[in-house]
């Protein structure tokens, strides 16, 4: 729900806080990366693909936290 309000605020006014500034859990690099990996895994399972293994999750986490 917070994300929806933040997106609407930024889209409507354009000069509001960025999503990263508005949402506390997006400020922390590791937490942000974990949420991205969890969402990607969930979407993959919905599409019929297998769950990510531990090594794959660690690989994605490393890539996401390095680039953030």
N, C-alpha and C positions, 0 to 999 in steps of 0.2 A: 504494500500500500504506500509506503514511504517513497518507493521508486516512482510510482505513478505520479504522485504529487510533485516530486522533484522534476520529472521529465516535463510535466505539464507547465510547471513554473518556468523552466528554462525555455521551452518552446514558445510560451505565450509572451514572455517579456524579453527574452534573449540576453538580459543583463544580470540575471540572477546568479546564484551560486552554481558552480558546476556540480555534476552528479557526485563526483568524488568528494567535493567539499561538503555537500549536503548529507551524504550517507556515511556514518561513522565506520561501518564495516568495510567500506571501499577505500578507506584511508590506509589501512594496514595491508602491505603488499602480499604477505602470506595468506591472509584471510581472503583477499580479493582473488588471488590465484586459486585457492581452494574452492571458492564458490564457482569460478569459471569452469574448473575441471569437473566439479560435481554436476553442473548443468550440462556440460558436454557429454558426460557419461550417461546421464539420464536421457538426453535426447538420442544418443546412440542406441540405448536399450529400447526405446520406443520404436526406433526404426528397425529393430530386429537384430542388431549387432550385439556381440557379447560384451560383458562388463570389462572395464579397463583392469588390467593386472596391476600389481603393486609397482612393477618397474615402469610401466607406461605412465601411471599417475605421477611417479617421481620425475620422469622425463618432462612431462608437461609442466609440473610445478617449477622445475628448474628453469625451463624456457620462459615461463611467464614471470617469475620473480627476477630473472636476469634482465629482461627487457623492460620491466616496469620502472 
